[in-house]
Amino acid sequence: MSSNIPDYKRIDYRGFVFVVHEDHGLLLLHCTRKPKKGPHYQLPGGHVDNHEFETIVKNNSEASRGKILLEACKLGAARELFEETGIDVRKQLHRLDPAAILPSHSDDKLGCMLKNKCYFHLLVNDNDFFSPLSSSDDKLMAANDPDIPKDLMLKISEEHSGFIFESDPHESIKKLKQHSGGSGSMALEMSMKNDAIENSNPNAPDCWEGEIIQFKENAYAEDLAPPPKRESVWSCFC
Protein backbone atom coordinates (compact mmCIF):
# COMPACT_ATOMS: atom_id res chain seq x y z
CA MET A 1 0.00 0.00 0.00
CA SER A 2 1.36 3.40 -1.00
CA SER A 3 2.76 5.54 1.83
CA ASN A 4 0.13 8.23 1.25
CA ILE A 5 -2.81 5.81 1.63
CA PRO A 6 -4.19 5.13 5.14
CA ASP A 7 -4.07 1.49 6.24
CA TYR A 8 -7.85 1.19 6.01
CA LYS A 9 -7.79 -2.60 5.57
CA ARG A 10 -6.26 -3.01 9.01
CA ILE A 11 -7.65 -0.01 10.91
CA ASP A 12 -11.38 0.27 11.51
CA TYR A 13 -11.97 3.94 10.69
CA ARG A 14 -15.41 5.38 11.43
CA GLY A 15 -17.22 8.63 10.72
CA PHE A 16 -19.85 10.32 12.92
CA VAL A 17 -21.91 13.47 12.57
CA PHE A 18 -22.96 16.07 15.14
CA VAL A 19 -26.22 17.07 13.45
CA VAL A 20 -27.24 20.42 14.92
CA HIS A 21 -30.65 21.93 14.17
CA GLU A 22 -30.55 25.71 14.34
CA ASP A 23 -33.62 25.86 16.60
CA HIS A 24 -33.77 22.54 18.46
CA GLY A 25 -30.21 21.40 19.25
CA LEU A 26 -28.24 18.19 18.75
CA LEU A 27 -29.87 15.23 16.99
CA LEU A 28 -29.50 11.95 18.91
CA LEU A 29 -30.71 8.55 17.71
CA HIS A 30 -32.44 6.33 20.26
CA CYS A 31 -31.35 2.70 20.21
CA THR A 32 -33.26 0.01 22.13
CA ARG A 33 -32.35 -2.98 19.97
CA LYS A 34 -28.91 -3.89 21.30
CA PRO A 35 -29.58 -6.10 24.35
CA LYS A 36 -25.99 -6.02 25.61
CA LYS A 37 -26.00 -2.20 25.85
CA GLY A 38 -29.59 -1.57 26.84
CA PRO A 39 -31.46 1.55 25.70
CA HIS A 40 -29.07 4.37 24.81
CA TYR A 41 -28.54 7.36 22.53
CA GLN A 42 -25.97 7.63 19.78
CA LEU A 43 -24.75 9.86 16.98
CA PRO A 44 -25.51 9.09 13.35
CA GLY A 45 -22.49 7.38 11.81
CA GLY A 46 -20.51 4.19 11.60
CA HIS A 47 -17.85 2.28 9.66
CA VAL A 48 -16.07 3.81 6.69
CA ASP A 49 -16.17 1.17 3.96
CA ASN A 50 -13.14 0.12 1.91
CA HIS A 51 -14.74 1.30 -1.32
CA GLU A 52 -14.98 4.82 0.09
CA PHE A 53 -11.22 4.95 0.58
CA GLU A 54 -10.74 3.45 -2.89
CA THR A 55 -13.01 6.10 -4.44
CA ILE A 56 -11.00 8.92 -2.89
CA VAL A 57 -7.66 7.36 -3.86
CA LYS A 58 -8.87 6.87 -7.46
CA ASN A 59 -9.90 10.51 -7.77
CA ASN A 60 -7.06 12.02 -5.67
CA SER A 61 -4.09 9.67 -6.06
CA GLU A 62 -1.55 12.42 -5.29
CA ALA A 63 -3.34 13.71 -2.19
CA SER A 64 -1.71 13.54 1.21
CA ARG A 65 -2.51 10.71 3.61
CA GLY A 66 -4.42 13.12 5.87
CA LYS A 67 -6.52 14.45 2.97
CA ILE A 68 -7.44 10.94 1.81
CA LEU A 69 -8.39 9.95 5.34
CA LEU A 70 -10.53 13.05 5.85
CA GLU A 71 -12.40 12.76 2.55
CA ALA A 72 -13.04 9.00 2.92
CA CYS A 73 -14.41 9.56 6.42
CA LYS A 74 -16.68 12.28 5.02
CA LEU A 75 -18.03 9.84 2.44
CA GLY A 76 -18.63 7.19 5.10
CA ALA A 77 -20.25 9.61 7.54
CA ALA A 78 -22.57 11.00 4.85
CA ARG A 79 -23.61 7.50 3.76
CA GLU A 80 -24.28 6.36 7.33
CA LEU A 81 -26.23 9.54 8.04
CA PHE A 82 -28.43 8.88 5.01
CA GLU A 83 -28.95 5.21 5.89
CA GLU A 84 -29.86 5.97 9.50
CA THR A 85 -31.95 9.14 9.14
CA GLY A 86 -32.70 9.89 5.48
CA ILE A 87 -30.83 13.20 5.72
CA ASP A 88 -28.91 13.29 2.45
CA VAL A 89 -25.71 15.31 2.11
CA ARG A 90 -23.88 12.74 -0.04
CA LYS A 91 -23.63 15.29 -2.85
CA GLN A 92 -23.10 18.18 -0.44
CA LEU A 93 -20.02 16.98 1.42
CA HIS A 94 -18.88 20.58 1.87
CA ARG A 95 -21.59 20.86 4.54
CA LEU A 96 -19.73 18.38 6.74
CA ASP A 97 -17.39 20.56 8.77
CA PRO A 98 -14.57 18.75 10.64
CA ALA A 99 -15.15 19.11 14.38
CA ALA A 100 -12.53 21.00 16.40
CA ILE A 101 -11.37 18.21 18.73
CA LEU A 102 -7.56 18.35 18.58
CA PRO A 103 -5.61 21.62 18.20
CA SER A 104 -3.48 20.19 15.37
CA HIS A 105 -3.35 17.12 13.17
CA SER A 106 -0.96 14.70 11.50
CA ASP A 107 -1.18 12.28 8.59
CA ASP A 108 -2.73 9.60 10.79
CA LYS A 109 -4.53 11.66 13.42
CA LEU A 110 -6.74 14.42 12.12
CA GLY A 111 -7.86 17.32 14.25
CA CYS A 112 -11.41 15.97 14.05
CA MET A 113 -10.39 12.43 15.04
CA LEU A 114 -10.57 10.57 18.34
CA LYS A 115 -9.68 6.85 18.59
CA ASN A 116 -9.80 6.33 14.79
CA LYS A 117 -13.22 8.01 14.67
CA CYS A 118 -13.72 11.19 12.66
CA TYR A 119 -16.37 13.67 13.78
CA PHE A 120 -18.10 16.29 11.67
CA HIS A 121 -20.57 19.11 12.30
CA LEU A 122 -23.65 19.45 10.12
CA LEU A 123 -25.93 22.45 10.58
CA VAL A 124 -29.48 21.65 9.47
CA ASN A 125 -32.87 23.33 9.33
CA ASP A 126 -36.43 22.19 8.65
CA ASN A 127 -35.73 21.80 4.93
CA ASP A 128 -33.37 18.90 5.63
CA PHE A 129 -36.21 16.89 7.19
CA PHE A 130 -39.30 15.18 5.85
CA SER A 131 -42.96 15.97 6.41
CA PRO A 132 -46.12 13.92 5.81
CA LEU A 133 -46.81 16.21 2.84
CA SER A 134 -43.41 15.71 1.23
CA SER A 135 -43.30 11.91 1.47
CA SER A 136 -45.68 9.00 1.89
CA ASP A 137 -42.96 6.69 3.20
CA ASP A 138 -44.38 4.61 6.06
CA LYS A 139 -40.98 4.62 7.77
CA LEU A 140 -41.20 8.34 8.54
CA MET A 141 -40.96 9.04 12.25
CA ALA A 142 -41.40 12.20 14.32
CA ALA A 143 -39.14 13.11 17.25
CA ASN A 144 -39.80 11.52 20.64
CA ASP A 145 -40.52 14.96 22.06
CA PRO A 146 -43.89 16.72 22.34
CA ASP A 147 -42.18 20.11 21.98
CA ILE A 148 -40.81 19.29 18.50
CA PRO A 149 -43.21 19.86 15.57
CA LYS A 150 -44.69 16.57 14.39
CA ASP A 151 -44.09 17.44 10.75
CA LEU A 152 -40.33 17.39 11.36
CA MET A 153 -39.71 13.75 10.45
CA LEU A 154 -36.87 11.37 9.57
CA LYS A 155 -36.57 7.96 7.90
CA ILE A 156 -35.14 6.12 10.89
CA SER A 157 -33.29 2.86 10.17
CA GLU A 158 -34.44 -0.44 11.65
CA GLU A 159 -31.54 -0.52 14.12
CA HIS A 160 -32.93 2.57 15.86
CA SER A 161 -36.25 3.18 17.54
CA GLY A 162 -36.51 6.97 17.30
CA PHE A 163 -34.73 10.27 17.71
CA ILE A 164 -34.66 13.35 19.91
CA PHE A 165 -33.10 16.79 19.92
CA GLU A 166 -31.06 17.76 22.97
CA SER A 167 -30.54 21.48 23.60
CA ASP A 168 -28.61 21.17 26.86
CA PRO A 169 -24.85 20.61 26.39
CA HIS A 170 -24.29 18.65 29.60
CA GLU A 171 -27.32 16.44 28.99
CA SER A 172 -26.17 15.65 25.45
CA ILE A 173 -22.77 14.53 26.76
CA LYS A 174 -24.41 12.42 29.46
CA LYS A 175 -26.78 10.73 27.01
CA LEU A 176 -23.92 9.66 24.73
CA LYS A 177 -21.74 8.07 27.40
CA GLN A 178 -23.27 4.62 27.01
CA HIS A 179 -22.30 4.26 23.34
CA SER A 180 -18.89 3.28 21.89
CA GLY A 181 -17.13 3.38 25.24
CA GLY A 182 -18.04 7.02 25.72
CA SER A 183 -15.80 8.26 22.89
CA GLY A 184 -18.72 10.10 21.26
CA SER A 185 -19.48 12.00 24.46
CA MET A 186 -15.79 12.76 24.92
CA ALA A 187 -15.49 14.08 21.35
CA LEU A 188 -18.63 16.16 21.81
CA GLU A 189 -17.35 17.76 25.01
CA MET A 190 -13.93 18.47 23.50
CA SER A 191 -15.52 19.98 20.40
CA MET A 192 -17.86 22.23 22.39
CA LYS A 193 -15.10 23.39 24.74
CA ASN A 194 -12.67 24.21 21.95
CA ASP A 195 -15.38 25.84 19.84
CA ALA A 196 -16.44 28.01 22.78
CA ILE A 197 -12.89 29.39 22.92
CA GLU A 198 -12.52 29.99 19.18
CA ASN A 199 -15.96 31.40 18.40
CA SER A 200 -18.61 33.55 19.98
CA ASN A 201 -21.03 31.40 21.97
CA PRO A 202 -23.00 33.22 24.67
CA ASN A 203 -24.71 29.94 25.59
CA ALA A 204 -21.55 28.04 26.52
CA PRO A 205 -21.55 26.82 30.14
CA ASP A 206 -19.73 29.20 32.49
CA CYS A 207 -17.33 26.44 33.56
CA TRP A 208 -15.93 26.33 30.01
CA GLU A 209 -14.85 29.97 29.99
CA GLY A 210 -11.13 30.23 29.34
CA GLU A 211 -10.75 26.46 29.20
CA ILE A 212 -9.37 24.51 26.25
CA ILE A 213 -8.26 20.90 25.83
CA GLN A 214 -4.46 20.61 25.78
CA PHE A 215 -2.54 18.03 23.71
CA LYS A 216 1.05 17.45 22.67
CA GLU A 217 1.78 19.59 19.66
CA ASN A 218 2.12 17.80 16.33
CA ALA A 219 1.63 20.56 13.82
CA TYR A 220 0.68 19.50 10.35
CA ALA A 221 -1.56 21.93 8.47
CA GLU A 222 -1.39 20.67 4.88
CA ASP A 223 -4.75 20.60 3.08
CA LEU A 224 -6.72 21.97 6.04
CA ALA A 225 -6.84 25.75 6.29
CA PRO A 226 -7.63 27.28 9.69
CA PRO A 227 -11.41 27.49 10.14
CA PRO A 228 -12.86 30.97 9.66
CA LYS A 229 -14.11 32.92 12.62
CA ARG A 230 -17.85 32.34 12.86
CA GLU A 231 -20.73 32.04 15.24
CA SER A 232 -20.39 28.86 17.27
CA VAL A 233 -22.03 25.78 15.79
CA TRP A 234 -23.24 25.14 19.34
CA SER A 235 -25.00 28.50 19.70
CA CYS A 236 -28.33 26.64 19.48
CA PHE A 237 -27.75 25.31 23.01
CA CYS A 238 -29.75 27.16 25.61
Contacts in CASP RR format, 6 or more apart in sequence:
PFRMAT RR
TARGET T0000
AUTHOR 0000-0000-0000
METHOD contacts of the structure
MODEL  1
MSSNIPDYKRIDYRGFVFVVHEDHGLLLLHCTRKPKKGPHYQLPGGHVDN
HEFETIVKNNSEASRGKILLEACKLGAARELFEETGIDVRKQLHRLDPAA
ILPSHSDDKLGCMLKNKCYFHLLVNDNDFFSPLSSSDDKLMAANDPDIPK
DLMLKISEEHSGFIFESDPHESIKKLKQHSGGSGSMALEMSMKNDAIENS
NPNAPDCWEGEIIQFKENAYAEDLAPPPKRESVWSCFC
1 7 0 8 1.000
1 9 0 8 1.000
3 65 0 8 1.000
4 62 0 8 1.000
4 63 0 8 1.000
4 64 0 8 1.000
4 65 0 8 1.000
4 68 0 8 1.000
5 53 0 8 1.000
5 57 0 8 1.000
5 65 0 8 1.000
5 68 0 8 1.000
6 13 0 8 1.000
6 53 0 8 1.000
6 65 0 8 1.000
6 66 0 8 1.000
6 68 0 8 1.000
6 69 0 8 1.000
6 72 0 8 1.000
6 108 0 8 1.000
8 48 0 8 1.000
8 50 0 8 1.000
8 53 0 8 1.000
8 72 0 8 1.000
9 50 0 8 1.000
11 116 0 8 1.000
12 47 0 8 1.000
12 116 0 8 1.000
13 47 0 8 1.000
13 48 0 8 1.000
13 69 0 8 1.000
13 72 0 8 1.000
13 73 0 8 1.000
13 116 0 8 1.000
13 117 0 8 1.000
13 118 0 8 1.000
14 45 0 8 1.000
14 46 0 8 1.000
14 47 0 8 1.000
14 48 0 8 1.000
14 73 0 8 1.000
14 116 0 8 1.000
14 117 0 8 1.000
14 118 0 8 1.000
15 45 0 8 1.000
15 46 0 8 1.000
15 47 0 8 1.000
15 48 0 8 1.000
15 73 0 8 1.000
15 76 0 8 1.000
15 77 0 8 1.000
15 80 0 8 1.000
15 117 0 8 1.000
15 118 0 8 1.000
15 119 0 8 1.000
15 120 0 8 1.000
16 43 0 8 1.000
16 44 0 8 1.000
16 45 0 8 1.000
16 46 0 8 1.000
16 77 0 8 1.000
16 80 0 8 1.000
16 117 0 8 1.000
16 118 0 8 1.000
16 119 0 8 1.000
16 120 0 8 1.000
16 184 0 8 1.000
16 187 0 8 1.000
17 43 0 8 1.000
17 44 0 8 1.000
17 45 0 8 1.000
17 77 0 8 1.000
17 78 0 8 1.000
17 80 0 8 1.000
17 81 0 8 1.000
17 96 0 8 1.000
17 119 0 8 1.000
17 120 0 8 1.000
17 121 0 8 1.000
17 122 0 8 1.000
18 26 0 8 1.000
18 43 0 8 1.000
18 99 0 8 1.000
18 119 0 8 1.000
18 120 0 8 1.000
18 121 0 8 1.000
18 122 0 8 1.000
18 188 0 8 1.000
18 191 0 8 1.000
18 233 0 8 1.000
19 26 0 8 1.000
19 27 0 8 1.000
19 43 0 8 1.000
19 44 0 8 1.000
19 81 0 8 1.000
19 85 0 8 1.000
19 87 0 8 1.000
19 122 0 8 1.000
19 124 0 8 1.000
20 26 0 8 1.000
20 27 0 8 1.000
20 121 0 8 1.000
20 122 0 8 1.000
20 123 0 8 1.000
20 124 0 8 1.000
20 233 0 8 1.000
20 234 0 8 1.000
20 236 0 8 1.000
21 27 0 8 1.000
21 124 0 8 1.000
21 125 0 8 1.000
21 165 0 8 1.000
21 236 0 8 1.000
22 123 0 8 1.000
22 124 0 8 1.000
22 125 0 8 1.000
22 236 0 8 1.000
23 125 0 8 1.000
23 236 0 8 1.000
24 148 0 8 1.000
24 165 0 8 1.000
24 167 0 8 1.000
24 236 0 8 1.000
25 165 0 8 1.000
25 166 0 8 1.000
25 167 0 8 1.000
25 236 0 8 1.000
25 237 0 8 1.000
26 165 0 8 1.000
26 166 0 8 1.000
26 167 0 8 1.000
26 172 0 8 1.000
26 188 0 8 1.000
26 236 0 8 1.000
26 237 0 8 1.000
27 44 0 8 1.000
27 85 0 8 1.000
27 124 0 8 1.000
27 163 0 8 1.000
27 164 0 8 1.000
27 165 0 8 1.000
28 41 0 8 1.000
28 42 0 8 1.000
28 43 0 8 1.000
28 163 0 8 1.000
28 164 0 8 1.000
28 165 0 8 1.000
28 166 0 8 1.000
28 172 0 8 1.000
28 175 0 8 1.000
28 176 0 8 1.000
29 41 0 8 1.000
29 42 0 8 1.000
29 43 0 8 1.000
29 44 0 8 1.000
29 84 0 8 1.000
29 85 0 8 1.000
29 156 0 8 1.000
29 160 0 8 1.000
29 162 0 8 1.000
29 163 0 8 1.000
30 39 0 8 1.000
30 40 0 8 1.000
30 41 0 8 1.000
30 144 0 8 1.000
30 160 0 8 1.000
30 161 0 8 1.000
30 162 0 8 1.000
30 163 0 8 1.000
30 164 0 8 1.000
31 37 0 8 1.000
31 39 0 8 1.000
31 40 0 8 1.000
31 41 0 8 1.000
31 42 0 8 1.000
31 159 0 8 1.000
31 160 0 8 1.000
31 161 0 8 1.000
31 179 0 8 1.000
32 38 0 8 1.000
32 39 0 8 1.000
32 161 0 8 1.000
33 158 0 8 1.000
33 159 0 8 1.000
33 160 0 8 1.000
33 161 0 8 1.000
34 40 0 8 1.000
37 178 0 8 1.000
37 179 0 8 1.000
38 178 0 8 1.000
40 175 0 8 1.000
40 178 0 8 1.000
40 179 0 8 1.000
41 164 0 8 1.000
41 175 0 8 1.000
41 176 0 8 1.000
41 178 0 8 1.000
41 179 0 8 1.000
42 176 0 8 1.000
42 179 0 8 1.000
42 180 0 8 1.000
43 119 0 8 1.000
43 176 0 8 1.000
43 179 0 8 1.000
43 184 0 8 1.000
44 77 0 8 1.000
44 80 0 8 1.000
44 81 0 8 1.000
44 84 0 8 1.000
44 85 0 8 1.000
44 87 0 8 1.000
45 76 0 8 1.000
45 77 0 8 1.000
45 80 0 8 1.000
45 81 0 8 1.000
45 84 0 8 1.000
46 76 0 8 1.000
46 77 0 8 1.000
46 80 0 8 1.000
47 76 0 8 1.000
47 80 0 8 1.000
48 72 0 8 1.000
48 73 0 8 1.000
48 75 0 8 1.000
48 76 0 8 1.000
48 77 0 8 1.000
48 118 0 8 1.000
49 76 0 8 1.000
49 79 0 8 1.000
52 72 0 8 1.000
52 75 0 8 1.000
52 76 0 8 1.000
52 79 0 8 1.000
53 68 0 8 1.000
53 72 0 8 1.000
55 72 0 8 1.000
55 75 0 8 1.000
56 63 0 8 1.000
56 68 0 8 1.000
56 71 0 8 1.000
56 72 0 8 1.000
56 75 0 8 1.000
57 68 0 8 1.000
60 67 0 8 1.000
60 68 0 8 1.000
60 71 0 8 1.000
63 71 0 8 1.000
63 223 0 8 1.000
64 107 0 8 1.000
64 222 0 8 1.000
64 223 0 8 1.000
65 107 0 8 1.000
65 108 0 8 1.000
66 105 0 8 1.000
66 106 0 8 1.000
66 107 0 8 1.000
66 108 0 8 1.000
66 110 0 8 1.000
66 222 0 8 1.000
66 223 0 8 1.000
67 222 0 8 1.000
67 223 0 8 1.000
69 107 0 8 1.000
69 108 0 8 1.000
69 110 0 8 1.000
69 118 0 8 1.000
70 98 0 8 1.000
70 110 0 8 1.000
70 112 0 8 1.000
70 118 0 8 1.000
70 223 0 8 1.000
70 224 0 8 1.000
71 93 0 8 1.000
73 110 0 8 1.000
73 113 0 8 1.000
73 118 0 8 1.000
73 120 0 8 1.000
74 93 0 8 1.000
74 96 0 8 1.000
74 118 0 8 1.000
74 120 0 8 1.000
75 90 0 8 1.000
75 93 0 8 1.000
77 96 0 8 1.000
77 118 0 8 1.000
77 120 0 8 1.000
78 89 0 8 1.000
78 90 0 8 1.000
78 93 0 8 1.000
78 96 0 8 1.000
79 90 0 8 1.000
81 87 0 8 1.000
81 88 0 8 1.000
81 89 0 8 1.000
81 122 0 8 1.000
82 88 0 8 1.000
82 89 0 8 1.000
82 90 0 8 1.000
83 157 0 8 1.000
84 156 0 8 1.000
84 157 0 8 1.000
84 159 0 8 1.000
84 160 0 8 1.000
85 154 0 8 1.000
85 155 0 8 1.000
85 156 0 8 1.000
85 157 0 8 1.000
85 163 0 8 1.000
86 130 0 8 1.000
86 154 0 8 1.000
86 155 0 8 1.000
87 122 0 8 1.000
87 124 0 8 1.000
87 128 0 8 1.000
87 129 0 8 1.000
87 154 0 8 1.000
89 95 0 8 1.000
89 96 0 8 1.000
89 122 0 8 1.000
95 122 0 8 1.000
95 123 0 8 1.000
96 120 0 8 1.000
96 121 0 8 1.000
96 122 0 8 1.000
97 120 0 8 1.000
97 121 0 8 1.000
97 122 0 8 1.000
97 123 0 8 1.000
97 227 0 8 1.000
97 233 0 8 1.000
98 110 0 8 1.000
98 111 0 8 1.000
98 112 0 8 1.000
98 118 0 8 1.000
98 119 0 8 1.000
98 120 0 8 1.000
98 121 0 8 1.000
98 224 0 8 1.000
99 112 0 8 1.000
99 119 0 8 1.000
99 120 0 8 1.000
99 121 0 8 1.000
99 187 0 8 1.000
99 191 0 8 1.000
100 111 0 8 1.000
100 112 0 8 1.000
100 191 0 8 1.000
100 194 0 8 1.000
100 195 0 8 1.000
100 198 0 8 1.000
100 227 0 8 1.000
101 111 0 8 1.000
101 112 0 8 1.000
101 113 0 8 1.000
101 114 0 8 1.000
101 119 0 8 1.000
101 187 0 8 1.000
101 190 0 8 1.000
101 191 0 8 1.000
101 194 0 8 1.000
101 213 0 8 1.000
102 109 0 8 1.000
102 110 0 8 1.000
102 111 0 8 1.000
102 112 0 8 1.000
102 113 0 8 1.000
102 114 0 8 1.000
102 190 0 8 1.000
102 213 0 8 1.000
102 215 0 8 1.000
103 111 0 8 1.000
103 194 0 8 1.000
103 212 0 8 1.000
103 213 0 8 1.000
103 214 0 8 1.000
103 215 0 8 1.000
103 217 0 8 1.000
104 111 0 8 1.000
104 215 0 8 1.000
104 217 0 8 1.000
104 218 0 8 1.000
104 219 0 8 1.000
104 220 0 8 1.000
104 221 0 8 1.000
105 111 0 8 1.000
105 112 0 8 1.000
105 113 0 8 1.000
105 218 0 8 1.000
105 220 0 8 1.000
105 221 0 8 1.000
105 224 0 8 1.000
106 218 0 8 1.000
106 220 0 8 1.000
107 220 0 8 1.000
109 218 0 8 1.000
110 118 0 8 1.000
110 224 0 8 1.000
111 224 0 8 1.000
112 118 0 8 1.000
112 119 0 8 1.000
112 120 0 8 1.000
113 119 0 8 1.000
114 183 0 8 1.000
114 184 0 8 1.000
114 186 0 8 1.000
114 187 0 8 1.000
114 190 0 8 1.000
115 183 0 8 1.000
117 180 0 8 1.000
117 183 0 8 1.000
117 184 0 8 1.000
117 187 0 8 1.000
119 184 0 8 1.000
119 187 0 8 1.000
119 188 0 8 1.000
119 191 0 8 1.000
121 191 0 8 1.000
121 233 0 8 1.000
123 233 0 8 1.000
126 152 0 8 1.000
129 152 0 8 1.000
129 153 0 8 1.000
129 154 0 8 1.000
130 137 0 8 1.000
130 140 0 8 1.000
130 153 0 8 1.000
130 154 0 8 1.000
130 155 0 8 1.000
131 151 0 8 1.000
131 152 0 8 1.000
131 153 0 8 1.000
132 140 0 8 1.000
132 151 0 8 1.000
132 153 0 8 1.000
133 151 0 8 1.000
135 153 0 8 1.000
137 155 0 8 1.000
139 155 0 8 1.000
139 156 0 8 1.000
140 153 0 8 1.000
140 154 0 8 1.000
140 155 0 8 1.000
141 153 0 8 1.000
141 154 0 8 1.000
141 155 0 8 1.000
141 156 0 8 1.000
141 162 0 8 1.000
141 163 0 8 1.000
142 148 0 8 1.000
142 150 0 8 1.000
142 151 0 8 1.000
142 152 0 8 1.000
142 153 0 8 1.000
143 152 0 8 1.000
143 162 0 8 1.000
143 163 0 8 1.000
143 164 0 8 1.000
143 165 0 8 1.000
144 162 0 8 1.000
144 163 0 8 1.000
144 164 0 8 1.000
145 164 0 8 1.000
145 165 0 8 1.000
148 164 0 8 1.000
148 165 0 8 1.000
154 163 0 8 1.000
156 162 0 8 1.000
156 163 0 8 1.000
166 172 0 8 1.000
166 175 0 8 1.000
167 236 0 8 1.000
167 237 0 8 1.000
167 238 0 8 1.000
168 237 0 8 1.000
168 238 0 8 1.000
169 192 0 8 1.000
169 204 0 8 1.000
169 205 0 8 1.000
169 234 0 8 1.000
169 237 0 8 1.000
170 205 0 8 1.000
172 188 0 8 1.000
173 185 0 8 1.000
173 188 0 8 1.000
173 189 0 8 1.000
174 185 0 8 1.000
175 185 0 8 1.000
176 182 0 8 1.000
176 184 0 8 1.000
176 185 0 8 1.000
176 188 0 8 1.000
177 185 0 8 1.000
179 185 0 8 1.000
190 213 0 8 1.000
191 234 0 8 1.000
192 204 0 8 1.000
192 208 0 8 1.000
192 234 0 8 1.000
192 237 0 8 1.000
193 208 0 8 1.000
193 211 0 8 1.000
193 212 0 8 1.000
193 213 0 8 1.000
194 212 0 8 1.000
194 213 0 8 1.000
195 201 0 8 1.000
195 232 0 8 1.000
195 233 0 8 1.000
195 234 0 8 1.000
196 204 0 8 1.000
196 208 0 8 1.000
196 209 0 8 1.000
196 232 0 8 1.000
196 234 0 8 1.000
197 208 0 8 1.000
197 210 0 8 1.000
197 211 0 8 1.000
197 212 0 8 1.000
198 227 0 8 1.000
198 229 0 8 1.000
199 229 0 8 1.000
199 230 0 8 1.000
199 231 0 8 1.000
199 232 0 8 1.000
199 233 0 8 1.000
200 231 0 8 1.000
200 232 0 8 1.000
200 235 0 8 1.000
201 231 0 8 1.000
201 232 0 8 1.000
201 234 0 8 1.000
201 235 0 8 1.000
201 237 0 8 1.000
202 235 0 8 1.000
203 232 0 8 1.000
203 234 0 8 1.000
203 235 0 8 1.000
203 236 0 8 1.000
203 237 0 8 1.000
203 238 0 8 1.000
204 232 0 8 1.000
204 234 0 8 1.000
204 237 0 8 1.000
END
